Amino acid sequence: MDNGLGSGLSDAALGLRLRYEFSRQFAPYVGVEWTSKFGGTADFARAADEPDADTLWVVGLKFWL
């Protein structure tokens, strides 16, 4: 395939974030996200020497005025 996607379920992501609310308007967070590719999509990734699973760390800030 030209776009590197196999048929069926191609990938999934699962994440977890921990947030601390200083107030309702200001809340920083840290987290982790796991991603994985399946089936033909994972085969295409491995053939292109790319990982078929990954772990990402996230840091952010939730706020509103």
C-alpha positions as CSV (number, residue, x, y, z in Angstrom):
1,M,0.0,0.0,0.0
2,D,1.2,3.5,-0.8
3,N,0.0,4.9,2.6
4,G,1.5,2.2,4.7
5,L,-1.8,1.0,6.2
6,G,-3.0,-2.5,6.2
7,S,-6.6,-3.6,6.2
8,G,-8.6,-3.8,9.4
9,L,-7.6,-2.4,12.8
10,S,-4.4,-0.4,12.1
11,D,-3.4,1.1,15.5
12,A,-4.4,1.9,19.0
13,A,-3.4,4.3,21.7
14,L,-3.9,4.2,25.5
15,G,-2.9,7.0,27.8
16,L,-2.9,7.9,31.5
17,R,-2.6,11.5,32.9
18,L,-2.2,12.8,36.4
19,R,-3.5,16.3,37.0
20,Y,-3.3,18.5,40.0
21,E,-5.9,21.3,40.2
22,F,-4.5,24.4,42.0
23,S,-7.8,26.0,41.1
24,R,-10.7,25.2,38.6
25,Q,-8.9,27.5,36.1
26,F,-5.3,26.2,36.4
27,A,-4.3,22.5,36.4
28,P,-0.9,21.2,35.2
29,Y,-0.6,17.5,34.3
30,V,1.9,14.8,33.4
31,G,1.2,11.5,31.7
32,V,2.3,8.6,29.6
33,E,0.8,7.3,26.3
34,W,1.3,3.8,24.7
35,T,0.7,3.3,21.0
36,S,0.8,0.1,19.0
37,K,0.3,-0.9,15.4
38,F,-1.4,-4.1,14.3
39,G,-1.6,-6.6,11.4
40,G,-0.5,-5.3,8.0
41,T,0.2,-1.9,9.3
42,A,2.8,-3.3,11.8
43,D,4.3,-5.3,9.0
44,F,4.7,-2.2,6.9
45,A,6.3,-0.3,9.8
46,R,8.8,-3.1,10.5
47,A,9.6,-3.3,6.8
48,A,10.4,0.5,6.8
49,D,12.6,-0.1,9.9
50,E,10.1,1.9,12.1
51,P,8.9,0.7,15.5
52,D,5.5,-1.0,15.7
53,A,5.0,0.2,19.3
54,D,6.0,3.4,21.2
55,T,5.8,5.1,24.6
56,L,5.4,8.8,24.8
57,W,5.6,11.1,27.9
58,V,3.3,14.1,27.9
59,V,3.3,17.3,30.0
60,G,0.7,19.9,29.8
61,L,-1.4,22.6,31.3
62,K,-5.2,22.9,31.5
63,F,-6.5,26.4,32.0
64,W,-9.3,28.7,31.2
65,L,-10.0,32.4,31.9
